[in-house]
Amino acid sequence: MKTYFPAIFITILLISASTVTMAQSSVTGAISGTVTDPNKAVVLGAAVAVRNIENNKESTATTDGEGRFRIVELQPGTYSVRVTMQNFRPFLVENILVEVGRVTTIDVPLTVGMAEPGIVTISTTPIINTMQQDFSANINQTALNELPINGRRWSNFALGTPAAAPDGGFGLVSFRGISGLLNNNTIDGGDNNQAFFSEERGRTRISYVIGLDSIREFQVNASNYSAEYGRAAGGVVNAITKSGTNEFHGSVFYYDRDSKLGARNPLSFQTFLINGVLTPFAIKPIDKREQFGGTVGGPILKNRVFFFFSYDQQKRNFPGVATTGNPAFFTTVNRGDTGAGLKAPNRLLTDAQIDSTIAFLTGLLGEVPRRGDQKIILPKVEALDWTDKSNSHCHRNSKRANNFERAVSPE
């Protein structure tokens, strides 16, 4: 069985990747615009070609009677747009950023002239959302790579968006003052909610279920979002994972947090009973967290099939500190031999027995073993369909394959 397992596993990946379905808009973006001539009149029938710079996937469209075009279901990334029309010079716009759940708008002013090579316009288009009425913010790779974060839980970046605030002390996020239990969290269009507690998977049990280095970007919808997201009265956090490209790429990370390099928690005390007096002693429990792993992605078949793999592991030792709600309990024990006293005839306890019991109870105070270890593996294979080159003015000609993904975690 061991001899054939790798071949069987690869076959399952490729079969899963070859199942072609239309990607939902919650995991894609779009490019739209209007083509005009030097007199600001709209241009009908102009050919628009959009190319993904990362994997060379091209989608085409033609402008309608009002000079408009929209190419939808584009995988988030960097694109170039080329517009051609008879008797006009070609127009090229490069470095156009397509983000998840958003429409990037560009204006295309054509100039009269022959189609001469090299006569193009090159620019970078800023992302300004003028097409949708929702209140949303996108967290892209720049933010994920450059902003500081404690614990590497990717969804914590949502706290930096408008209308977001912490909800309790266990990682929930409240949008517009609504309970964090009414949010919806998705990854690659799939449900990432813990069914019983109605919250993001992981939370109190583990640090996260998808590693930070696996996330390409995510969108935070605070309100007025489309009905396609649904299932939420609060906010919608919609993330997509990275994919392979025509170039091999990867990353390695290691994070270390050690209590040896930090100050003592001022609330950490362990209490001992000394000569009948309850005496607190300051303690500094160990708190060590190591997070390490890496990613790799690239082409299996250039321009056709791509892979991405992520490994993320955490080793954490962070004992809790047990305390008593009423420290005086240990020094006010009734040792009397009448009534409710512990030496009364109905109990007949000795001083040695009482002292032994108190010593046992105080021994339960202080450090309590606790660990937070986890491993997360994310394999992903993606195939692009290049068989259909046709496209209308408002539909993309390509189809994304289903992603074969699996996250392995303790939950």
C-alpha positions in Angstrom: 0.0 0.0 0.0 2.9 2.4 0.8 4.2 1.9 -2.7 1.1 3.2 -4.4 0.0 5.8 -1.9 1.8 8.8 -3.5 0.5 8.0 -7.0 -3.1 7.6 -5.6 -2.9 10.9 -3.7 -1.6 12.8 -6.7 -4.3 11.2 -8.9 -7.0 12.3 -6.5 -5.6 15.9 -6.5 -5.6 16.1 -10.3 -9.1 14.6 -10.6 -10.5 17.0 -8.0 -8.7 20.0 -9.8 -10.1 19.0 -13.2 -13.7 19.3 -12.0 -14.6 22.7 -13.5 -17.2 24.9 -11.9 -17.9 28.6 -12.1 -16.3 30.3 -9.1 -18.7 32.4 -7.0 -18.2 36.1 -6.8 -17.4 35.9 -3.1 -14.0 34.6 -4.0 -13.3 36.6 -7.1 -13.2 40.2 -8.4 -14.0 42.0 -11.6 -12.7 44.8 -14.0 -15.1 47.2 -15.7 -14.8 50.4 -17.6 -15.9 52.6 -20.4 -14.1 53.1 -23.7 -14.3 56.5 -25.4 -12.8 58.3 -28.4 -11.0 61.7 -28.4 -14.4 63.5 -28.5 -15.6 61.7 -25.4 -18.0 59.6 -27.4 -18.4 56.0 -26.4 -16.9 53.3 -28.6 -19.0 50.3 -29.6 -17.5 46.9 -30.3 -14.0 47.5 -28.9 -12.1 44.4 -28.0 -10.9 44.1 -24.4 -8.4 41.5 -23.3 -7.6 41.1 -19.6 -4.5 39.0 -18.7 -3.5 37.7 -15.3 0.2 38.5 -15.0 0.8 35.7 -12.5 -0.5 32.8 -14.6 -1.0 34.3 -18.1 -4.8 33.5 -18.1 -6.6 35.8 -20.5 -10.2 36.8 -20.6 -11.9 38.8 -23.3 -14.9 41.0 -23.8 -16.3 43.6 -26.2 -17.9 46.9 -25.3 -21.7 47.3 -25.5 -23.7 50.1 -27.1 -22.7 52.5 -24.3 -19.0 51.7 -24.6 -19.0 49.7 -21.4 -17.4 46.4 -20.5 -17.2 44.2 -17.4 -15.1 41.1 -17.0 -16.2 39.2 -13.9 -15.0 36.2 -11.9 -11.4 37.2 -12.0 -9.0 35.5 -9.6 -7.6 38.3 -7.3 -4.2 39.4 -8.5 -2.4 41.8 -10.8 -3.7 42.2 -14.3 -3.0 44.0 -17.6 -5.9 45.3 -19.8 -5.4 45.8 -23.6 -8.1 47.5 -25.6 -8.0 47.5 -29.5 -10.3 49.0 -32.1 -10.1 49.5 -35.8 -8.7 53.0 -36.7 -7.6 53.5 -33.1 -4.2 53.0 -31.4 -4.0 50.1 -28.9 -4.4 51.1 -25.3 -2.6 49.1 -22.6 -3.1 49.5 -18.8 -0.7 47.5 -16.6 -0.5 46.7 -12.9 -4.3 46.7 -12.3 -5.1 45.2 -8.9 -8.1 43.0 -8.6 -9.3 42.4 -5.1 -11.7 39.8 -3.7 -15.4 40.9 -3.8 -14.6 44.2 -5.6 -15.0 45.7 -9.1 -11.9 47.7 -10.3 -13.0 50.5 -12.6 -10.8 52.0 -15.4 -11.4 54.6 -18.0 -10.1 53.9 -21.5 -9.6 57.0 -23.8 -8.6 55.9 -27.2 -6.6 58.0 -29.7 -7.0 58.0 -33.5 -4.2 56.3 -35.4 -2.9 53.1 -36.9 -2.2 50.1 -34.7 1.5 50.7 -34.3 3.4 48.4 -31.9 4.5 50.0 -28.7 2.0 52.9 -28.8 0.4 52.1 -25.5 -0.5 53.8 -22.2 0.9 52.2 -19.0 -0.3 53.1 -15.6 -1.2 51.8 -12.2 -4.9 52.0 -11.3 -5.8 52.9 -7.7 -8.5 50.9 -6.0 -11.4 53.1 -5.3 -14.7 51.4 -4.8 -17.3 53.5 -6.7 -19.4 50.5 -7.9 -20.8 49.1 -4.7 -22.8 50.5 -1.8 -21.5 48.2 0.9 -19.3 49.3 3.8 -16.3 47.1 3.3 -12.5 47.1 3.7 -9.9 44.8 2.1 -6.8 43.5 3.9 -4.3 42.7 1.2 -0.8 41.1 1.2 0.9 44.4 2.1 -1.1 44.7 5.3 -0.7 41.0 6.1 3.0 41.1 5.7 3.8 44.5 7.2 1.4 45.0 10.1 2.3 43.6 13.5 0.2 40.8 15.0 0.3 38.7 18.2 -0.4 35.0 17.6 -0.6 35.1 13.8 -4.4 34.7 13.7 -5.2 36.3 10.3 -8.7 37.4 11.2 -7.4 39.7 14.0 -6.5 42.2 11.3 -10.3 42.8 11.0 -10.0 44.8 14.2 -8.2 47.5 12.2 -11.3 48.2 10.0 -14.1 50.7 10.7 -17.0 49.6 12.9 -15.0 46.7 14.4 -14.2 46.2 18.1 -13.2 43.2 20.3 -16.1 41.2 21.7 -15.0 39.7 25.0 -11.6 38.3 25.8 -11.6 35.2 23.5 -11.0 36.6 20.1 -14.5 37.4 18.9 -15.0 40.6 16.9 -18.1 42.8 17.1 -19.3 44.9 14.1 -21.5 47.9 14.7 -22.0 46.8 18.3 -23.6 43.5 17.3 -22.6 40.3 19.0 -19.7 38.4 17.4 -21.9 35.3 17.4 -23.9 36.8 14.5 -20.9 37.2 12.2 -20.1 34.9 9.2 -16.6 33.8 8.3 -15.7 32.1 5.0 -12.5 30.9 3.4 -12.5 30.3 -0.4 -16.3 30.5 -0.3 -16.5 27.7 2.2 -18.0 27.9 5.7 -15.4 28.6 8.4 -17.8 28.8 11.4 -17.9 26.6 14.4 -21.4 25.2 14.3 -22.2 24.8 18.0 -20.8 28.1 19.3 -21.6 30.1 16.1 -18.2 31.6 15.9 -15.0 31.4 13.8 -13.5 27.9 14.0 -10.6 27.6 16.5 -11.1 30.5 18.8 -10.6 29.3 22.4 -9.3 25.8 21.5 -6.6 26.5 19.0 -4.9 29.6 17.7 -6.3 29.4 14.1 -7.3 26.8 11.5 -5.7 28.4 8.5 -2.1 29.7 8.7 -1.5 33.4 8.1 1.0 32.6 5.2 -1.8 30.7 3.4 -4.1 33.8 3.2 -3.8 35.9 0.1 -6.3 38.6 1.2 -9.6 39.0 2.8 -12.6 41.3 2.8 -14.4 42.6 5.8 -18.0 43.6 5.1 -19.4 45.6 8.0 -22.9 46.4 6.6 -25.0 46.8 3.4 -23.3 43.8 1.9 -24.9 41.8 -0.9 -27.4 39.0 -0.2 -24.9 36.5 -1.6 -23.0 36.6 1.7 -26.0 36.1 4.0 -26.1 34.2 7.2 -25.1 37.2 9.3 -26.6 40.1 11.1 -23.1 41.4 12.1 -20.1 41.4 9.8 -18.9 39.1 7.1 -15.2 38.2 6.9 -14.5 36.7 3.5 -10.9 35.3 2.9 -9.2 33.6 0.0 -6.1 31.4 0.1 -3.0 31.7 -2.1 -2.5 29.9 -5.4 0.4 28.8 -7.4 1.7 30.8 -10.4 3.9 30.4 -13.4 6.9 31.2 -11.1 8.0 29.1 -8.2 7.6 31.1 -4.9 7.7 30.3 -1.3 8.3 31.5 2.2 9.7 30.3 5.6 8.8 31.8 9.0 9.8 31.3 12.6 8.4 33.3 15.5 9.4 32.9 19.1 7.8 34.4 22.2 9.5 33.5 25.5 8.7 34.6 29.1 12.4 34.8 29.7 12.5 38.0 27.7 9.4 39.5 29.3 8.3 40.9 32.7 6.4 39.0 35.3 2.7 39.1 35.3 1.9 41.3 38.3 -1.2 39.1 39.1 0.8 35.9 39.3 1.1 34.7 42.9 1.2 31.4 44.6 0.0 31.2 48.2 1.6 29.0 50.9 0.4 28.5 54.5 3.4 29.2 56.7 2.9 28.9 60.5 -0.8 29.3 60.1 -0.3 32.5 58.0 -1.3 32.5 54.3 1.7 34.0 52.6 1.7 35.0 48.9 4.8 34.5 46.8 5.4 36.1 43.4 5.8 33.5 40.6 6.7 33.8 36.9 5.2 30.7 35.0 6.9 29.7 31.8 5.2 31.1 28.7 6.9 29.9 25.5 5.4 29.9 22.0 7.1 28.8 18.9 5.4 29.2 15.5 7.2 27.9 12.4 6.6 26.6 8.9 6.6 27.6 5.3 4.8 27.7 1.9 5.7 26.7 -1.6 3.8 27.2 -4.9 4.4 27.0 -8.6 3.4 25.5 -11.9 2.7 21.8 -12.5 1.9 22.5 -16.1 2.8 26.1 -17.1 -0.2 28.3 -17.8 -2.5 25.3 -17.0 -2.2 23.7 -13.6 -0.7 25.1 -10.4 0.0 23.9 -6.9 0.3 25.5 -3.5 1.3 23.9 -0.2 1.5 25.4 3.3 2.8 23.9 6.6 2.1 25.7 9.8 3.0 24.4 13.3 2.8 25.8 16.8 4.4 24.6 20.0 3.2 26.5 23.1 3.7 25.8 26.8 1.7 28.4 28.9 0.6 27.1 32.3 -2.3 28.7 33.9 -2.2 30.1 37.5 -4.8 28.7 39.9 -5.9 31.1 42.7 -8.6 31.0 45.4 -11.5 33.3 45.6 -11.3 33.5 49.4 -7.8 33.2 50.7 -9.0 33.7 54.3 -10.7 30.2 54.1 -7.4 28.5 54.9 -6.7 30.6 58.1 -10.3 30.6 59.5 -10.8 26.9 59.7 -12.9 26.0 62.8 -10.8 23.6 64.8 -13.3 23.6 67.7 -14.4 20.4 69.5 -18.1 21.5 69.7 -20.8 22.5 67.2 -19.5 22.9 63.7 -15.9 22.5 64.8 -13.8 19.9 62.9 -12.8 18.2 66.2 -16.4 17.8 67.3 -17.6 14.3 68.3 -19.5 13.9 65.0 -16.2 14.6 63.1 -13.3 13.7 65.4 -10.6 15.1 63.1 -7.2 15.6 64.4 -4.9 18.6 63.9 -2.7 16.5 61.7 -5.6 15.5 59.5 -6.7 19.1 59.2 -3.2 20.4 58.4 -2.8 17.7 55.8 -6.1 18.7 54.1 -5.2 22.3 54.0 -1.7 21.5 52.6 -3.4 19.5 49.9 -5.8 22.3 48.9 -3.0 24.9 48.9 -1.0 22.5 46.8 -3.6 22.9 44.0 -2.9 26.6 43.8 -0.2 28.0 41.5 0.8 26.7 38.1 -1.5 24.4 36.2 -0.1 22.6 33.1 -1.5 23.8 29.8 -0.4 23.5 26.2 -1.5 24.8 22.8 0.2 22.6 20.2 -1.2 22.3 16.6 -0.2 21.4 13.0 -2.0 22.8 9.9 -1.4 21.4 6.4 -3.0 23.0 3.3 -2.4 21.4 -0.1 -4.1 23.1 -3.1 -4.2 22.3 -6.8 -5.8 24.6 -9.3 -6.4 24.0 -13.0 -7.5 26.7 -15.5 -9.8 26.0 -18.4 -8.4 27.4 -21.7 -10.8 25.7 -24.1 -13.3 28.5 -24.4 -12.0 31.8 -25.8 -15.4 33.5 -26.3 -16.8 36.1 -24.0 -19.7 38.6 -24.0 -19.4 42.2 -22.8 -20.1 41.3 -19.3 -19.0 37.7 -18.8 -15.5 36.2 -18.3 -14.5 33.4 -20.7 -12.5 31.4 -18.1 -13.7 29.0 -15.5 -11.9 28.2 -12.3 -11.5 24.7 -11.1 -12.5 23.5 -7.7 -9.8 23.8 -5.2 -8.7 20.7 -3.5 -8.0 21.8 0.0 -7.7 20.3 3.4 -6.8 21.9 6.7 -5.6 19.5 9.4 -6.0 20.8 13.0 -6.9 19.5 16.4 -10.5 20.7 16.1 
